[in-house]
Each structure stands twice: as structure tokens, then as C-alpha cells.
Amino acid sequence: MRPYRRSSAARFCRAALLCSLVIPLASSRALNPAACLEQQDVKAASDPGPKAQADEIKELTETGLQHYYSMEYGEAENGFRQALALDPDNAATINHLLNTLLFDQLNRSGALNTSLYASDKFLALKKPASVDARVAAEIRKLTERSLELSNQRLARHPDDEGALYDRGVTRGLYATYEALVEHAWFSALRSAVGARRDHQRVMTLDPANTDARMIVGMHTYIAGSLPWAVKVGASMMGMSGNKERGLALLQQAADGNGGSSVDARIALALFLRREQRYEQALATVRWLTSAFPKNFLFALEQANLLKDMGRNQEAVDSFEGLLSQAHEGRFHDPRLEFAYYGLGEMLRGRHQYGDAANAFDDALKLPRLDGDIRQRCALSAGEMHDLMNDRADALKEYQLALAGDASTPTAQLAKRYLHEPYRMQ
């Protein structure tokens, strides 16, 4: 049984944690800004000084959240650091900063690619996300401090809903870090299970609390989506699931308009796409792009959804519009390679091989490019040149695809096409 349990745990952990990245899924509105002001509000009742400080923290938090959802991570970080300086012992504020640092690094490493998590490809991911060593050290330090503060409150009052909620968020964020950055799957699974249990406890203590339903709903859906054998292993570790129940919990969190409503919508959009319930997913994503027009990932997800729905011209227009807006400076530090790749795939499907090759090559010209997407773009560009009987340029593209990790399936295809031209199946 031991090898079976290890395999099940690793696969479930990857599903539970990588799937939660969508979006940024464990994002900061789930941290409940109202909760981080609770202590200041109590102090402010009889003293105008703390009230002024609480108001300043509230303003910094709300501004920070707007920057965060616009993917302006540096500005968000500055705001949360200022808020933390005013109240260093607030676990919720620490979580805001922790979340921002983590997802900034994941975005820099190219890990926030929604198309990857809309299928089961993420289950085979082996490459850890790259995180700056200084930032990694601060993430660990902030995690320890936030857990310490929450545990202190729970030692005094075991049913403290705010402390349980804060601890669940901290555990969920650190589970993502352990899985994607350290590939410490079993430690990450323990953190994820702890996060779910904390928020289930909040739901028991306060059935009207919709915010806690987001993490529980995510895990319930993911556990319910696993293959039967893996699902059995996951249930043995305390993570049972049901897809429809998970989606229902997420919908309740979204409709509750609380601290986690935006994140619940993000999770819903991804999971509905996985379920091929495209119209519902598209309506959800359009709400997000309207609310946060500067978020590149939300706009990219809308284009990807149109592609999946077979609305080809709309998808091409969406990808091209997204790239045009990016070059005009609408988005902060966008990962344009994902948009170029999506556009190339659309043009390829329409047999516009020259335009598709140009889109893939435009991605390859970007100064910062993840190794996996570099290989895929080079391979795809080579295939387009082969379809146009331009063998010399095709060979150059295949050589470029082999310049990275030669052990990947993409590299193996490039090696094959060096010896025989690609032909449509």
C-alpha cells in the first residue's frame, strides 16, 4: 500500500495546489480586509488616535488590493508594508503581503498560465517555479509570524473565527509555495488539509460566513475531479470531494459579495472551463475583466475561452486586441508569450501558417521567456514552416527548441522533425 499512497498523495497534492493557481487563486480578497481591521475598530471605539490609524490601514489595504488585482505587485507590496508598519501584529495584513510577494514571483516565473490549469497537464509538471532567494526567505518568515499570531489567539480562544480564517489563508498560501517552489508535496498536502479544516471550522461556527466557502469549495471540486484511484488515496488523507458540491460552494462565496467573492469567481471561471460550461465561464470572466480592466490574466482568459468555444474570429480579435493594448501600456508587466502562443494556435487552426509562424516568432523575440513556452513556440513555428515547405527555416526552429531541456516531450518532437518534416495528421 505504501507506494500507492505516495503516488496518490503526490498526484492529489499537485492537483489541489497547482489548480489553485489559476488566477491567482488564493488571492488577497480572500484575506478579508474587514477582518484585518477588527482589532483597530475595537481600539478606536474610545480613542480617536487608533481610529485615525484604522482608517489609514483600511485605505492602504483597499488601495493595495486594487493594485494587486491590476497585477501591479510592487505598488500593492508598498501599500501592505505601510499597513503592516502601522500594526505589525495583524496576521491578516501579513497575509496580504505574503500573498503579494508569492504571486509576484510566480508571475515572473511564468507560472500563472491559465490554459495549463484548465486541463490535467499540470499533473506532470516537474520544474519548480523560480523564486528569488531573498523573497523566498521573507515568505517563510512571514508565514511563521502569521501562524504564530493566529495560534496565539486560538490558544486563548479556540473558536476565534478570525484567527481560524487567517490561519487557513496562511496555510493555503504556504501550501502553494511548498508545492510550486519547493516541490515538497507531502508538506504542502499537510498545509492544504489544514487550510481546509480551518475554514470548515469557520463554516461550522458561522454558517452565514460565505468567505470560508471559497477554499473549501476549491478543494471539494478538485478532490471530486480526481481519477477514482487517486480520489481514494485523497479521501484517506481527509480530502473527500464532489465536483457539483464544490461548484455550489464557490457560487455561494461569489454571490456573498464578501472578502473572497472575487477569488471565488476566478476559481469558478477556471473550473467551469474545465467542465466545458463555457457560457457560464465566459460570463464570469467578463465580470472580472470589467471590474479589473488592467489585469492581463483576466483578459487572456477571455481570449482562451473564446478559443475553446470555437468562436474563432472573436478569439483572434481578442488575442490581437489584447496584444495591441499591451503594447500601448495598458497592462503592467504582461507575459505576452502566452497571448502570442494562443494567437498562433488560432491562426494555425485556420490554416494561416505564415501568420501563425510570425506569432510564434514574435513570442520568441521577447526578452523574458519561460523555457517551456520557448520550446513550444519554436516547435510550432518549425511545424508552420514545414507546412509551407520552408525546410531551412523549419530546421532552425527545431534546433532552437532543442537548445533548452532536451528531455521534454516537446524537445523529442523537435528531434524527430529534424530528420523528417512535420506533416499534419
N, C-alpha and C positions, 0 to 999 in steps of 0.2 A: 504493500500500500504506500510505502514512503515515496518512491519515485512518482507515483501517480499524483499524490497530494502536492508534491513540489511543483510538478508541471501545471496542475490545476491552479495553484495559488499564483504562480508567475503569470499565467495567461489572464486570470481574472484581474490581477493587480494591474497589468498593462491596460486592460480594457477599462477598468474603473478610473484609472488615473489619467491615461492619455486621452480618453474620451472627454474627460472633464476639462481638457484644454481648449476646447473649441474656441474659444472665443474671445476672449479669455473667460472661461467659465469660473470659477472660484473668485470672481472679481469683486471689486470693492463695494458695490452697493449691497452685496450680501453681508458686509461687515456692519450694517445697521448704524448709520451715523447718529440716529437718535440715541442709541444705547451708549455711545461714547460721550454723550453729553449728560448722562443721568447724574453722575456724581457732581458735576458742576451745577446742575439745576438745583440739587439739594442744598449745596452751599450757598447758592445765590439767593435763596429764599429770604434770608435775613441780612445779607451783606451785599451792597451794590458793587463792591470790588470783584468778588467772584462772578457776579452776573455779567459784568463787562468782559471778563476773561472768557466766560462760557460763550458769550455772543461772538467773540473773536474766534474761538475754536470752531464754532458752528460755521462761520463764514469761511474759514480756511478749509474746513472739511468739505463743504459744498463746492467751493471753487476747485479744490483738489480732485473731487470726483468728476467734475466736468472736464478737467484736463485729462484725467485718466481715461475717460470714455472717448476722448478725442485722440487717444494714443500719444498724448503729449506728456510722456512719462517724467521728463525732467522737471517740468512745471508742477506736476502733481506731487512729485517727491519733495520739492521745496515747500509746498504748502503743508504737507503732512509732517515734515520735520519741524516746521514752525509750530504746528498744533501740538506736537509731542513735547516740544520745549516748554510749552505752557502747562502741560500736565503729563509729566514723564511716566506716571504710574497707571496709565489708562491702557488696558490690553486692547481695546477696540481700535484706538488710534495707532498703536503699534502694528496691529494687523493691516491697517490701511497702508502704512509704509512698507511692511513686509510684502504685501501683495504687489505693490507698485514696482519694487525692486525686482521681484521674481519675474513678473511678466514683461518688464522692460528687457531683461536678459533673454527670456525665451523668444521675444520678438526679434532681438538682434541676431539670435542664432537660427532664425527661420523656422522655429518650431510651431508657430501659430498659423498653420496652413489648414483651413477648414476642410478642404477636399480630402486630406489624408484621414481625418477622423470621421468622415461621412461614410466610410466603408470599414472593412476589417483589416486594411493594410497596416494599421498601426500595431497590430498584434505581433508583427515580425520585426519591428524596429529594434535595432541593436545599438545604434550610435547614440551616446549620451548627448544631451544639449550642452553647448559650451557656455560656461558662466565665468565671468571674471573672478579671480581668486579672492580679491578684496570684497567684492559683493557677496560671494558665497559665504565668507566668514561673517559678514554682517547679517545675512539671512539666518544663519544658525544662531547667532547671538540674540537677534530679535525674537526668534522662535522660543528660545529658552526663557527670555524675560517675560514674554506674553503668557506662556504656560505657567510660569511661576506666579504671576499676578492672579490669574484665574484660579489656580489651585489654592492660593491663599484665601481667596473669597469663598471658595467651596468648602474649605476646611472649617470656616466659621458658619457657613450656611449651605448645607449640601444641596438644597433646592433653589439656589440662586440662579434664576433663569438667564440673567445677563451673563454671568460667569460661564455657565454651561454653553451658551451660544458662542461667546468669544472663544472658548477653548475649542469648540468644534470647528470654528473657522480656522484657527491656528493649526490644528491638526490636519485639516483638509489641505491647507496651503503647503504645509511641510511634507505631506504625503506626495503631492505633485513634485516638489523639489527632489525628494528622495528617489522617486521613480525616474523622472526625466533627466536629472542631472547626475545623480549618484548611481542609478540603476540598482539601488538597494531595495529589491522588490518586496521582500518579506517585511522589512522595517516599514516600508511605505504602506503595505497592506494593513499592518497594525494601526498606523496612523489613520488610515481611511476608515477602518472599522470603528476606531474611537470617535472620529468626527461624526459618523452616522449615529452612533449610540448617544452622543451628547445631544444632538438635535432631535432624536427621537424622544429623549427625556424632556426636552423643552416642549415638544408637541403634547406629551402626556400632562405636563404641569399646566400648560395653557393651550387648550385645543383651538383657540381662536388665533393663535400665532401662525401666520402664513409664511413668514420668512424662513422658519426652520424646515419647511417642507421642500425647499429647493435642494439641499444636499441629500436629504432622504429620498426625494423623488428621482434625482440623478442616479443614485446608487441602486434604487429599486428597478429603474428602467434597465440599466446596464447589466445588472445581475440577471434580469429576466431575458436579456438578449443573447446570453452566452450559449454555446453548444451544450447539449444535455450533460455530457461527462464533466465538463468544466463547471457547469452550474451545480452539480452535486458536490464537487470539491469546494466551491464557494460557499454553499449552504452550510457545510461542515465548519466553516470558519465564521459563521454568523452573518453571512451576506446573502439572504434569500431575495428573490426578486420576481417582479411581474411587470411586463412592459406597459400594459394599459394602466395599471395602478401607478406606475412611475410617471407616465404622461399626465395622469389626472392630478397628481400631487404638484407637478410642475405648473400645470394650468392654474391651480388654486393659488400657488405662490405668485404667478404672473398677475392674476386678477386681483390679488390682495393689495396691490399698489404700495407694498411696504418696502423695506430696505433691500429685499432680494428680488423684487419684481422684474427688474431689467435683466438680471442674470438668469432668472427662470425663463424669460423669453428667448435668451440666447441659447440655452440648453434645449428648449422646445424646438427652435428652428433647426438645430443640428439633428435632433432625434427624429423629428418629422421628416426631414430629408432622408434619413436612413430608412424610414418606413415607406418612402416614396409617396408620402402625403404632401405633394408638392405645393398645392394651392394654399394649404394652411401654413406651410413653412414660408412661402413667399410673402403672405400677408404679415407674418410675424417679422420677417427681415425688413420689409418695407417700413414697418413701425419703427424699427431700430435705426434705419438709415435716416428717417425723418427726424427722429429725436436727436441723433448724433451724426450730423452730416459730414463731420471731419474724420470719422472713423473709417479707415481704409478697409479693414477686415469686413465690416458690415457691408460695404459697397461691393467688395469682392464676392462675398457670399451670395448677394443678389444675382450677380452675373453667373456664378456657378449654378445656382438654382435654375435660372432660365435655360442654361445649357442642358441640365439634367431633364428638364421638362420637354425638351425638343423644340423649344421656341427659338429657333436658330438665329433668325435675323435680330430678334430682340437681344439675344445673348451676345452676338457680335457687336451690336450697338452699345451694349452695356460695358463690355470689355474695352472697346475703343474709347467710350466716354470716360471710363474710369482712368485710363492711361492719360487721356488729354487733361483731365482735371488734376492728375498727379503732377504732370509737367508744368501746370500752371501754379503749383504750390498749394493746392487745397489741403493735402494730407501731410501729416508730419512723419517723415522718415518711412515712407511706404515700401513694402517689399514687392517691387514691381515685377520681379521674375515670375511670381505666381499669376499675375494678370497676363503677362506676355505668353506664358505657357498655356493658360486657358484659351486665349485668343488663337494661338497657333493650333490647338486641338480643334477648335471650332472651324477654322479655315481648312484644316486638313479634312474634316468630315464633309466639307463642301467641295472637295477636290480642287481647292485653290492652293496648289502645292507651293508655288513661288511665294505667295503672300504668307503662307504658313511658315515656310523656311525663314523668311525675313523676321517674323515674330519670334521664332525660337532664337535666331541670331541676335535680335535686339536684347533678349534676356541675357545672352552670353556676353554682351558688351558691358553689362552693369558692373560697377566697381566692386560691389559686395554681393557674393553669390554663394548660396549653400551648395555643398558638394553634390548632394543628391539631385537637386534640381538642375545643377550644371550638367550632370551626366545625362539626365532625361532630355534636356533641351538639345544637347549635342547629338544624342542618338536620334531624336525626332527630326532634327534638321538634316542629318545624314539620310534618313529614310526619304524625306521630301526630295532631296537631290537625286537619289536613286530613282524615284518615281518619274523624275524629269529627265532621266538618262544623263545626268551630270555626275559621272562616276568620280571624277577627280575631286570635286568639292565634297562629295559624299565621304570619300576616304579620309579627307581632312577632319570632317566632323566626327567620324568614328574614332580616329586617333585621339581627338580631344576628349571624347567620352572615356577612353581608356587611361587618360592621364591621372585620374583620381584612383579610387578604390577599385581595383581590378576584380575583386571577388563578388561584386554585386550582380544581380540578375541583369541589370541594365548594361553593365560592362561586358557580360558574357554575350549578350546580343550584339553589341558593337564589335566584339571579336569575331563573331560569326559572319557579320556583314562585311568585314574586311576581306573575306575570302569569297563570298557570294553576295551579289547585290540584293537589297531588300525588294521584295515584291509583295503587293497587297494579297492578303489571304483570301 
